[in-house]
Amino acid sequence: MCLLVFMEEGRTATRDALEQASWYNDDGFGWAIHAGNRIIVGKSMDFDKAYDEFIAARKDHQGPALFHLRITTQGTTDLDNCHPFQVGSDQLSYVAHNGMLPIKQDANDKRSDTRVFAETLLPKRGGITLLNSEKQELKLSQWAAGSKLVFLTANPASKWRYVIINSDLGHWGDGENEGVWFSNSSYKYSKPSFRTGMYTGWDDYRYGTTTYAIGAKTHTTVGMPTPSVPKDALTEWFEQNMSYHAYNLAEAMSKAVDSNGEPMFTEADFYDMAAEWERRFIDIYEPYDDGTYMCKCPSCGAVMYLDELDTPATHCAFCDHCLMCRSEPTDGDDCCGWGALAPFSYDPRLVELAPDYQGGDVADAESLASAEKF
């Protein structure tokens, strides 16, 4: 997903917002500030160091600024691939990006797609002055569809001090973050209370071998291999959203205690549950658009559309069958070992029903679809 943040002149994103996002975007951090006749830039693999250096520079320079928090999708995870990137040899122009760019590169090229764009593609097309043309800016927006880019420049050949490409795909903050533009909402995600040396990023679970125990069974699964084809922005958003929900649920379950007040789960259980729920949610649900995900019940055929903030449920809102094994729930029988604190099913009034719904009684389905939303 990454998070790209732009700050208008005199505005600064709160530490709380960026620190919150750093949990989910922890593969490197970078910033840039327009300082009149130059652009001041800093990068670090450590969030605290990057933010503290940014704030120190921000005290003296109040021009437009950006901050980037990275999740690796292409290229190696290192300081060289941290945003922002200098545009070719132009030391007065920098760019940062959120999304996936349609760039083909050699398998041995360890650079990120944004770095290739900044170092190679954009300079060939005129560098920062390309954005002086509204026509060329529109072409760039269309080419980078689904992505967001922020340019800062002190180059006197540029008409602008900054440009945001596809700004409508992000949103402006409010309150303490008024005048701050965010490329997505990952800075709003709840921060899990656990973080230890055993966990260094989403890829520990997503691309590794995980052993987990649920109920009376122990399972071992091999994580997905690193994809040979870059994920599109929608898939990247969806998987990140499912990870967010899985870790929030696991954190809630980690607080459960027995009748003696003793914890029912270890810290290792927390990570195992989160990894397993993430896998299940990705199997059951699929992205619909950049703010909605959906699933089709394998038992009754109901298709449900959920907002990105809706926690994925384990059973159908309409027939109550498990969305994994199709079994009908019975008292005391947890068919797939979901756990007592996992969300069971949605209230039908909270979901959008697909118009081509074929399961159950059509009259009942229409009634549910038109029910008052909370």
C-alpha positions in Angstrom: 0.0 0.0 0.0 2.6 2.6 1.2 1.5 6.0 2.5 2.4 9.2 0.7 1.7 12.4 2.7 1.8 16.0 1.3 1.8 19.0 3.5 0.9 22.5 2.4 3.1 25.4 3.3 3.2 25.8 7.1 1.4 22.5 7.7 2.8 19.4 9.4 1.3 16.0 9.7 0.9 14.8 13.3 3.4 12.3 14.7 0.5 10.1 15.8 -0.9 9.8 12.3 2.5 8.9 10.7 3.6 6.7 13.6 0.3 4.8 13.3 0.9 4.3 9.6 4.5 3.2 10.2 3.2 -0.1 11.7 1.7 -1.1 8.3 4.2 0.7 6.1 7.6 -0.2 7.7 10.0 -0.8 4.8 11.6 2.6 4.9 10.8 6.2 5.4 11.7 9.5 3.6 10.8 13.1 3.4 11.4 16.3 1.5 10.8 20.0 2.2 10.8 22.9 -0.2 13.3 25.4 1.2 13.1 28.2 -1.4 16.0 27.6 -3.7 16.6 23.9 -2.8 14.8 20.8 -1.7 15.9 19.3 1.7 15.7 15.5 1.8 16.1 12.8 4.4 15.7 9.0 4.5 16.0 6.3 7.1 14.9 2.7 7.7 13.9 3.8 11.2 10.6 5.7 11.6 11.6 7.6 14.8 14.9 8.8 13.3 13.2 9.9 10.0 10.4 11.8 11.7 12.7 13.5 14.3 15.0 14.7 11.5 12.0 15.8 9.5 10.6 17.9 12.4 14.0 19.4 13.1 14.2 20.6 9.5 10.6 21.7 9.5 11.3 24.2 12.3 13.5 26.2 9.9 11.6 25.5 6.6 7.9 25.9 6.3 7.5 25.3 2.5 5.5 22.5 0.9 6.6 19.1 2.2 6.1 15.4 1.8 6.6 12.3 3.9 6.6 8.7 2.6 6.2 5.4 4.4 7.0 2.4 2.2 5.8 -1.2 1.8 8.1 -3.1 -0.7 6.3 -4.2 -3.8 9.2 -4.0 -6.3 12.9 -3.7 -5.7 14.9 -4.5 -2.6 14.0 -3.3 0.9 16.9 -0.8 1.6 17.7 2.8 2.0 18.4 3.3 -1.7 14.8 2.4 -2.6 13.2 4.8 0.0 11.3 7.7 -1.4 11.6 10.4 -2.4 13.8 10.1 -5.5 15.8 12.8 -7.3 14.5 13.3 -10.9 17.5 12.2 -13.0 20.4 14.6 -12.5 18.1 17.5 -11.4 19.1 18.1 -7.8 16.2 20.6 -7.4 13.4 18.1 -8.2 12.1 15.1 -6.2 9.2 12.7 -6.6 7.5 10.2 -4.2 4.8 7.7 -5.2 2.1 5.4 -3.8 0.8 2.6 -5.9 2.2 0.5 -8.8 3.6 2.0 -12.0 3.3 0.0 -15.3 7.1 -0.3 -15.7 8.8 -3.3 -17.2 12.3 -3.9 -15.9 15.0 -6.5 -16.0 14.7 -9.3 -13.4 18.1 -8.3 -12.0 17.2 -4.7 -11.5 16.9 -4.2 -7.8 15.4 -0.7 -8.0 11.8 0.0 -7.2 9.4 1.0 -10.0 9.3 4.6 -8.7 13.1 4.8 -8.7 13.2 3.6 -12.3 10.6 6.2 -13.2 12.5 9.0 -11.5 16.0 8.0 -12.6 15.3 6.8 -16.2 11.8 7.3 -17.6 10.9 10.8 -16.6 14.3 12.4 -17.5 14.0 11.0 -21.0 10.7 12.8 -21.4 11.9 16.2 -20.2 12.2 15.8 -16.5 10.3 18.1 -14.2 9.5 20.5 -17.1 7.2 17.9 -18.5 4.6 19.0 -15.9 4.6 22.5 -17.3 2.2 21.1 -20.0 -1.3 20.3 -18.9 -1.6 17.9 -21.7 1.5 16.0 -20.6 0.4 16.1 -17.0 -2.9 14.5 -18.0 -1.1 11.8 -19.9 1.1 11.1 -16.9 -2.1 10.9 -14.7 -3.6 8.4 -17.2 -0.4 6.3 -17.5 -0.2 6.1 -13.7 -3.9 5.3 -13.2 -4.6 4.1 -9.7 -1.3 5.6 -8.4 -0.6 8.9 -6.7 2.6 10.9 -7.1 3.9 14.1 -5.4 6.6 16.3 -7.0 8.5 19.0 -5.2 10.8 21.2 -7.2 12.9 24.4 -6.8 14.0 24.2 -10.5 13.4 27.7 -12.0 12.4 26.1 -15.3 9.3 24.6 -13.6 6.0 26.5 -13.4 5.2 24.9 -10.1 6.7 24.3 -6.7 4.7 21.1 -6.3 2.4 18.9 -8.2 0.1 16.1 -6.9 -0.8 13.6 -9.6 -4.2 11.8 -9.1 -4.9 13.7 -5.9 -8.6 12.7 -6.1 -7.5 9.2 -5.2 -6.4 10.4 -1.8 -8.0 12.8 0.7 -7.3 15.9 2.8 -7.1 15.6 6.6 -9.0 17.6 9.2 -8.4 18.9 12.7 -4.7 18.8 13.5 -4.1 17.4 10.0 -5.9 20.2 8.1 -3.9 21.1 5.0 -2.4 17.6 4.9 -3.1 15.3 2.0 -3.0 11.5 2.5 -2.8 9.0 -0.3 -4.9 6.4 1.6 -6.3 5.8 5.1 -3.6 3.5 6.6 -2.8 6.2 9.1 -6.2 5.6 10.7 -5.7 1.9 11.3 -5.6 0.8 14.9 -2.1 0.0 16.1 -1.7 -3.5 17.6 -0.3 -3.6 21.1 2.3 -6.3 20.3 5.5 -5.8 18.4 8.6 -7.8 19.1 11.7 -9.0 17.3 9.9 -12.0 16.0 7.9 -9.8 13.7 9.6 -7.6 11.2 6.9 -7.0 8.5 4.0 -8.5 6.7 6.2 -10.7 4.6 7.2 -12.8 7.6 3.8 -14.5 7.3 2.8 -13.8 3.8 5.8 -15.3 2.1 7.1 -17.7 4.7 6.0 -21.1 6.2 3.6 -20.7 9.1 2.6 -23.3 11.7 -0.6 -22.5 13.5 -2.9 -24.2 16.0 -6.7 -23.6 16.1 -9.0 -25.7 18.2 -7.6 -29.2 18.6 -5.8 -29.2 15.2 -2.3 -28.1 14.2 -1.7 -27.2 10.6 1.3 -26.1 8.5 0.9 -24.0 5.4 3.5 -22.6 3.0 3.0 -19.0 2.4 2.5 -17.5 -1.1 5.7 -17.2 -3.1 6.9 -13.7 -4.1 4.9 -12.9 -7.2 6.7 -12.7 -10.5 4.2 -10.2 -11.7 3.8 -7.0 -9.6 0.4 -6.8 -7.8 -2.0 -4.1 -9.1 -3.0 -1.3 -6.7 -6.4 -2.8 -6.0 -5.0 -6.2 -5.0 -2.4 -4.5 -2.9 -5.0 -2.4 -1.1 -7.3 -5.4 -0.5 -4.6 -7.6 1.0 -3.4 -4.8 3.2 -7.0 -4.2 4.3 -7.5 -7.9 5.2 -4.2 -7.9 7.1 -5.4 -4.8 9.1 -8.7 -6.6 10.1 -6.9 -9.9 10.9 -4.4 -8.3 13.3 -7.1 -6.2 15.0 -9.2 -9.3 15.6 -6.2 -11.2 16.9 -5.3 -8.4 19.2 -8.8 -8.5 20.7 -8.6 -12.2 21.2 -5.1 -11.9 22.8 -6.7 -10.0 25.7 -9.0 -12.9 26.6 -8.5 -14.4 30.1 -9.8 -17.6 31.7 -11.9 -17.9 34.9 -8.8 -17.4 37.0 -7.9 -14.2 35.2 -5.0 -15.8 33.4 -4.3 -15.0 29.7 -5.7 -17.7 27.4 -3.3 -17.0 24.6 0.5 -16.4 24.3 2.1 -13.7 22.2 3.0 -16.3 19.6 -0.7 -17.3 19.4 -1.5 -13.7 18.5 0.7 -13.8 15.5 -0.4 -17.3 14.5 -4.1 -16.3 14.6 -3.5 -13.1 12.7 -1.6 -14.9 9.9 -4.3 -17.6 9.6 -7.2 -15.2 9.6 -5.5 -13.1 7.0 -5.1 -16.1 4.8 -8.7 -17.1 5.2 -10.1 -13.6 4.6 -8.1 -13.4 1.4 -9.5 -16.8 0.3 -13.1 -15.9 1.1 -13.3 -12.2 0.0 -12.1 -10.3 -3.1 -11.8 -6.6 -3.9 -14.6 -4.8 -5.7 -13.2 -1.2 -5.8 -10.7 0.8 -3.8 -13.1 1.2 -0.9 -15.2 -2.0 -1.1 -14.7 -5.7 -0.9 -17.2 -8.5 -1.5 -17.9 -12.2 -1.2 -20.4 -14.6 -2.6 -21.9 -17.2 -0.1 -21.1 -20.7 -1.5 -24.3 -22.0 0.2 -27.1 -19.5 -0.7 -25.5 -17.4 -3.4 -25.9 -14.1 -1.7 -23.3 -11.6 -2.8 -22.4 -9.0 -0.1 -20.6 -5.8 -0.6 -18.7 -4.5 2.4 -17.0 -1.1 3.2 -13.3 -1.2 3.8 -13.9 -0.5 7.5 -16.3 -3.5 7.9 -14.6 -6.4 9.7 -14.8 -9.6 7.6 -17.3 -12.1 9.1 -17.0 -15.8 9.1 -20.6 -16.7 8.2 -23.2 -15.5 5.7 -25.5 -12.7 6.7 -28.5 -14.3 5.1 -28.2 -18.1 5.6 -25.7 -18.2 8.5 -23.6 -21.0 6.8 -19.8 -20.9 7.2 -18.2 -19.0 4.3 -15.3 -21.6 4.3 -16.8 -25.0 4.8 -20.5 -24.2 4.1 -21.6 -26.0 7.3 -24.6 -24.7 9.3 -23.6 -23.6 12.8 -24.8 -25.5 15.8 -24.5 -24.6 19.5 -21.0 -25.3 20.8 -19.7 -26.4 17.4 -17.1 -24.1 15.9 -16.9 -25.7 12.4 -13.5 -24.2 11.3 -12.0 -23.2 14.6 -12.7 -19.5 14.1 -12.6 -18.7 17.8 -15.1 -17.3 20.2 -14.2 -13.7 19.6 -14.2 -13.8 15.8 -17.1 -12.0 14.1 -19.8 -14.5 13.4 -22.0 -12.9 10.7 -23.2 -9.5 9.6 -26.5 -8.0 10.4 -28.2 -8.1 6.9 -29.1 -4.5 7.2 -25.4 -3.6 7.2 -24.5 -5.1 3.8 -25.4 -4.1 0.3 -27.1 -7.0 -1.5 -26.2 -7.7 -5.1 -29.1 -7.2 -7.6 -28.5 -10.6 -9.1 -29.0 -12.4 -5.7 -30.4 -15.9 -6.5 -30.5 -17.6 -3.1 -33.4 -18.0 -0.7 -36.7 -16.2 -1.1 -36.6 -13.3 -3.6 -39.2 -11.3 -1.7 -37.1 -11.7 1.5 -34.0 -10.7 -0.3 -35.6 -7.5 -1.7 -36.9 -6.7 1.8 -33.4 -7.1 3.3 -31.8 -5.1 0.5 -34.2 -2.1 1.2 -34.0 -2.4 5.0 -32.9 0.8 6.8 -29.1 1.1 7.1 -27.7 1.9 10.5 
